[in-house]
Amino acid sequence: MATTYRYVALLKELQLLEEGKTGRYHVTSQVMPLARAAQLANDLARLARPAMEEAARDLGETVLLFQHFGDSAVCADRVECERAMRFTFQPGHSVPLGSGASGKMLLAMLPEGERERRLSSIVQRRGPSVREEVKRAGANRYSVSWGELDEGVWSCSVPIPSTGHRPAVLTLAAPATRIGDDAKRAAIVTLQSYASRIHRAVSSFSL
């Protein structure tokens, strides 16, 4: 029972639940955008899955799908290759915007005003180098990181061209010891082609 009360208190604090005059609780209108976001995430993950599976086979590494939600980059799906690796992220896990390849790429994709607003607080916590990394990600249309979130893991992230929904990126993660410089460059280009395929699939679904 104590756990139930804690959940109720949390939902009230988040303005997702309110108590009526009769003492009964009901959800607020704040739930609707969240429900819509969850539905969009489910649709995107479902439509992206075939391309992600092919990308994982093609590249021989783990491929992940991340979406922007609030201050976070949220993992919406993950496909492992035959050479599975120990890696932190599972669907539902999140990282702060500006952290790791996915967090930096998603931050770079935001509209300028929102991006600068979020960057200001991130720079205060992590230093000015983040601003340059995000700027570079936006200019190059990809972001990379090495060991930033998981020790010994190299990752690259590319944007899925906008479909009118919240920003999303396709990310590859691999042990740094088994991916050389040439393979890294090839992975970025290949991942970009799969991101374009996902964009076309989502665009066709939205028609």
C-alpha positions as a Markdown table, in Angstrom:
| # | Residue | x | y | z |
|---|---|---|---|---|
| 1 | Met | 0.0 | 0.0 | 0.0 |
| 2 | Ala | 2.9 | 2.4 | 0.8 |
| 3 | Thr | 4.3 | 1.9 | -2.7 |
| 4 | Thr | 0.9 | 2.8 | -4.2 |
| 5 | Tyr | 0.8 | 6.0 | -2.2 |
| 6 | Arg | 4.3 | 6.9 | -3.4 |
| 7 | Tyr | 3.3 | 6.3 | -7.1 |
| 8 | Val | 0.1 | 8.4 | -6.6 |
| 9 | Ala | 2.2 | 11.2 | -5.0 |
| 10 | Leu | 4.7 | 11.1 | -7.9 |
| 11 | Leu | 2.0 | 11.2 | -10.5 |
| 12 | Lys | 0.3 | 14.2 | -8.7 |
| 13 | Glu | 3.7 | 16.0 | -8.6 |
| 14 | Leu | 4.1 | 15.5 | -12.3 |
| 15 | Gln | 0.6 | 16.8 | -12.8 |
| 16 | Leu | -0.5 | 13.6 | -14.5 |
| 17 | Leu | -3.1 | 12.7 | -11.8 |
| 18 | Glu | -5.4 | 14.9 | -9.8 |
| 19 | Glu | -7.9 | 14.3 | -7.0 |
| 20 | Gly | -11.6 | 15.2 | -7.6 |
| 21 | Lys | -14.0 | 16.6 | -5.1 |
| 22 | Thr | -15.3 | 13.1 | -4.3 |
| 23 | Gly | -11.8 | 11.9 | -3.4 |
| 24 | Arg | -11.4 | 9.9 | -6.6 |
| 25 | Tyr | -8.4 | 10.3 | -8.8 |
| 26 | His | -8.4 | 10.8 | -12.5 |
| 27 | Val | -5.7 | 11.5 | -15.1 |
| 28 | Thr | -5.2 | 15.1 | -16.3 |
| 29 | Ser | -4.9 | 16.4 | -19.9 |
| 30 | Gln | -1.1 | 16.3 | -19.5 |
| 31 | Val | -1.3 | 12.6 | -20.2 |
| 32 | Met | -2.5 | 13.0 | -23.8 |
| 33 | Pro | 0.8 | 14.4 | -25.2 |
| 34 | Leu | 2.7 | 11.6 | -23.4 |
| 35 | Ala | 0.3 | 9.0 | -24.9 |
| 36 | Arg | 0.8 | 10.5 | -28.3 |
| 37 | Ala | 4.6 | 10.6 | -27.9 |
| 38 | Ala | 4.5 | 6.9 | -26.9 |
| 39 | Gln | 2.4 | 6.0 | -29.9 |
| 40 | Leu | 4.8 | 7.9 | -32.2 |
| 41 | Ala | 7.7 | 6.2 | -30.7 |
| 42 | Asn | 6.1 | 2.8 | -31.1 |
| 43 | Asp | 5.3 | 3.6 | -34.8 |
| 44 | Leu | 8.8 | 4.8 | -35.4 |
| 45 | Ala | 10.4 | 1.7 | -33.8 |
| 46 | Arg | 8.1 | -0.6 | -35.7 |
| 47 | Leu | 8.8 | 1.1 | -39.1 |
| 48 | Ala | 12.5 | 1.4 | -38.4 |
| 49 | Arg | 13.0 | -2.2 | -37.3 |
| 50 | Pro | 13.5 | -3.9 | -40.7 |
| 51 | Ala | 16.2 | -1.3 | -41.6 |
| 52 | Met | 17.8 | -1.6 | -38.2 |
| 53 | Glu | 18.0 | -5.4 | -38.5 |
| 54 | Glu | 19.6 | -5.2 | -41.9 |
| 55 | Ala | 22.0 | -2.5 | -40.7 |
| 56 | Ala | 23.1 | -4.7 | -37.8 |
| 57 | Arg | 23.8 | -7.6 | -40.2 |
| 58 | Asp | 25.5 | -5.4 | -42.7 |
| 59 | Leu | 27.8 | -3.6 | -40.2 |
| 60 | Gly | 28.2 | -6.5 | -37.8 |
| 61 | Glu | 27.5 | -4.3 | -34.8 |
| 62 | Thr | 24.7 | -3.2 | -32.4 |
| 63 | Val | 22.3 | -0.6 | -33.9 |
| 64 | Leu | 20.1 | 1.5 | -31.7 |
| 65 | Leu | 17.2 | 4.0 | -32.2 |
| 66 | Phe | 17.1 | 7.1 | -30.0 |
| 67 | Gln | 14.4 | 9.8 | -29.8 |
| 68 | His | 14.5 | 13.2 | -28.1 |
| 69 | Phe | 12.1 | 13.6 | -25.1 |
| 70 | Gly | 12.5 | 16.5 | -22.8 |
| 71 | Asp | 16.0 | 16.8 | -21.5 |
| 72 | Ser | 16.9 | 13.2 | -22.6 |
| 73 | Ala | 17.8 | 11.0 | -25.5 |
| 74 | Val | 15.6 | 7.9 | -25.0 |
| 75 | Cys | 16.4 | 4.5 | -26.5 |
| 76 | Ala | 13.4 | 3.4 | -28.5 |
| 77 | Asp | 14.8 | 0.1 | -29.9 |
| 78 | Arg | 18.0 | -1.9 | -30.2 |
| 79 | Val | 19.1 | -4.6 | -32.6 |
| 80 | Glu | 22.2 | -6.7 | -31.8 |
| 81 | Cys | 24.4 | -8.4 | -34.3 |
| 82 | Glu | 25.7 | -12.0 | -34.1 |
| 83 | Arg | 28.7 | -10.7 | -32.2 |
| 84 | Ala | 26.7 | -9.4 | -29.3 |
| 85 | Met | 28.5 | -7.1 | -26.9 |
| 86 | Arg | 27.9 | -6.0 | -23.3 |
| 87 | Phe | 26.3 | -2.6 | -23.6 |
| 88 | Thr | 24.3 | -0.5 | -21.2 |
| 89 | Phe | 21.4 | 0.6 | -23.3 |
| 90 | Gln | 18.1 | -1.2 | -23.6 |
| 91 | Pro | 14.8 | 0.2 | -24.9 |
| 92 | Gly | 13.5 | 2.7 | -22.4 |
| 93 | His | 16.9 | 3.7 | -21.1 |
| 94 | Ser | 17.9 | 7.3 | -21.5 |
| 95 | Val | 20.9 | 9.7 | -21.4 |
| 96 | Pro | 21.0 | 13.4 | -21.0 |
| 97 | Leu | 21.0 | 15.5 | -24.1 |
| 98 | Gly | 24.5 | 16.5 | -25.0 |
| 99 | Ser | 26.0 | 13.2 | -23.6 |
| 100 | Gly | 27.3 | 10.5 | -25.9 |
| 101 | Ala | 27.0 | 10.4 | -29.7 |
| 102 | Ser | 23.2 | 10.1 | -29.6 |
| 103 | Gly | 22.7 | 12.9 | -27.0 |
| 104 | Lys | 24.9 | 15.3 | -29.0 |
| 105 | Met | 23.3 | 14.5 | -32.3 |
| 106 | Leu | 19.8 | 14.9 | -31.0 |
| 107 | Leu | 20.7 | 18.2 | -29.4 |
| 108 | Ala | 22.2 | 19.4 | -32.7 |
| 109 | Met | 18.9 | 18.6 | -34.4 |
| 110 | Leu | 16.8 | 20.9 | -32.2 |
| 111 | Pro | 15.6 | 24.3 | -33.4 |
| 112 | Glu | 18.2 | 26.9 | -32.8 |
| 113 | Gly | 16.4 | 28.7 | -29.9 |
| 114 | Glu | 15.6 | 25.5 | -28.0 |
| 115 | Arg | 19.1 | 24.1 | -28.7 |
| 116 | Glu | 20.8 | 27.2 | -27.3 |
| 117 | Arg | 18.5 | 27.3 | -24.3 |
| 118 | Arg | 19.4 | 23.7 | -23.4 |
| 119 | Leu | 23.1 | 24.1 | -24.3 |
| 120 | Ser | 23.4 | 27.0 | -21.8 |
| 121 | Ser | 22.7 | 24.8 | -18.8 |
| 122 | Ile | 24.7 | 21.9 | -20.2 |
| 123 | Val | 27.8 | 24.0 | -20.8 |
| 124 | Gln | 27.5 | 25.3 | -17.2 |
| 125 | Arg | 27.7 | 21.7 | -16.0 |
| 126 | Arg | 30.2 | 20.2 | -18.5 |
| 127 | Gly | 32.2 | 23.0 | -19.9 |
| 128 | Pro | 32.4 | 24.9 | -23.3 |
| 129 | Ser | 33.7 | 21.9 | -25.2 |
| 130 | Val | 30.2 | 20.5 | -25.5 |
| 131 | Arg | 29.1 | 23.5 | -27.5 |
| 132 | Glu | 31.8 | 22.8 | -30.1 |
| 133 | Glu | 31.0 | 19.1 | -30.2 |
| 134 | Val | 27.3 | 19.8 | -30.8 |
| 135 | Lys | 28.1 | 22.5 | -33.5 |
| 136 | Arg | 30.4 | 20.0 | -35.2 |
| 137 | Ala | 27.7 | 17.3 | -35.1 |
| 138 | Gly | 25.2 | 19.6 | -36.7 |
| 139 | Ala | 27.6 | 20.6 | -39.5 |
| 140 | Asn | 28.8 | 17.1 | -40.2 |
| 141 | Arg | 25.4 | 15.4 | -39.8 |
| 142 | Tyr | 26.9 | 12.8 | -37.5 |
| 143 | Ser | 28.4 | 12.6 | -34.0 |
| 144 | Val | 30.9 | 10.2 | -32.5 |
| 145 | Ser | 32.0 | 9.3 | -29.0 |
| 146 | Trp | 34.5 | 6.9 | -27.5 |
| 147 | Gly | 34.1 | 5.5 | -24.0 |
| 148 | Glu | 31.9 | 8.4 | -22.9 |
| 149 | Leu | 28.9 | 6.4 | -21.6 |
| 150 | Asp | 30.4 | 2.8 | -21.7 |
| 151 | Glu | 34.0 | 2.1 | -21.3 |
| 152 | Gly | 35.7 | 0.8 | -24.4 |
| 153 | Val | 32.7 | 1.5 | -26.6 |
| 154 | Trp | 32.9 | 3.6 | -29.8 |
| 155 | Ser | 29.6 | 4.9 | -31.2 |
| 156 | Cys | 28.4 | 7.0 | -34.0 |
| 157 | Ser | 25.0 | 8.6 | -34.4 |
| 158 | Val | 23.3 | 10.0 | -37.5 |
| 159 | Pro | 20.0 | 11.9 | -37.8 |
| 160 | Ile | 16.9 | 10.4 | -39.3 |
| 161 | Pro | 15.7 | 13.1 | -41.6 |
| 162 | Ser | 12.7 | 14.9 | -40.2 |
| 163 | Thr | 9.3 | 13.4 | -40.7 |
| 164 | Gly | 7.5 | 16.1 | -38.7 |
| 165 | His | 7.8 | 14.1 | -35.5 |
| 166 | Arg | 10.2 | 14.5 | -32.6 |
| 167 | Pro | 13.9 | 14.2 | -33.6 |
| 168 | Ala | 15.3 | 10.7 | -33.9 |
| 169 | Val | 18.8 | 9.3 | -34.6 |
| 170 | Leu | 20.2 | 6.0 | -35.6 |
| 171 | Thr | 23.2 | 4.9 | -33.6 |
| 172 | Leu | 25.9 | 2.2 | -34.0 |
| 173 | Ala | 27.8 | 1.0 | -30.9 |
| 174 | Ala | 30.9 | -1.3 | -31.1 |
| 175 | Pro | 33.9 | -2.3 | -29.0 |
| 176 | Ala | 36.6 | 0.2 | -30.0 |
| 177 | Thr | 39.1 | -2.7 | -30.2 |
| 178 | Arg | 37.4 | -4.3 | -33.2 |
| 179 | Ile | 36.6 | -1.3 | -35.3 |
| 180 | Gly | 39.4 | 0.5 | -37.1 |
| 181 | Asp | 39.5 | 4.0 | -38.6 |
| 182 | Asp | 38.4 | 2.8 | -42.1 |
| 183 | Ala | 35.5 | 0.8 | -40.6 |
| 184 | Lys | 34.4 | 3.8 | -38.6 |
| 185 | Arg | 34.2 | 6.0 | -41.7 |
| 186 | Ala | 32.4 | 3.3 | -43.6 |
| 187 | Ala | 30.0 | 2.8 | -40.7 |
| 188 | Ile | 29.0 | 6.4 | -40.6 |
| 189 | Val | 28.2 | 6.5 | -44.4 |
| 190 | Thr | 26.3 | 3.2 | -44.2 |
| 191 | Leu | 24.3 | 4.3 | -41.2 |
| 192 | Gln | 23.3 | 7.4 | -43.0 |
| 193 | Ser | 21.9 | 5.4 | -45.9 |
| 194 | Tyr | 19.8 | 3.3 | -43.4 |
| 195 | Ala | 18.6 | 6.4 | -41.7 |
| 196 | Ser | 17.3 | 7.7 | -45.1 |
| 197 | Arg | 15.5 | 4.4 | -45.6 |
| 198 | Ile | 13.8 | 4.8 | -42.2 |
| 199 | His | 12.8 | 8.3 | -43.2 |
| 200 | Arg | 11.2 | 7.0 | -46.4 |
| 201 | Ala | 9.3 | 4.3 | -44.5 |
| 202 | Val | 8.0 | 6.7 | -42.0 |
| 203 | Ser | 7.0 | 9.2 | -44.7 |
| 204 | Ser | 5.1 | 6.6 | -46.6 |
| 205 | Phe | 3.3 | 5.5 | -43.4 |
| 206 | Ser | 2.3 | 9.1 | -42.7 |
| 207 | Leu | 0.7 | 9.7 | -46.1 |
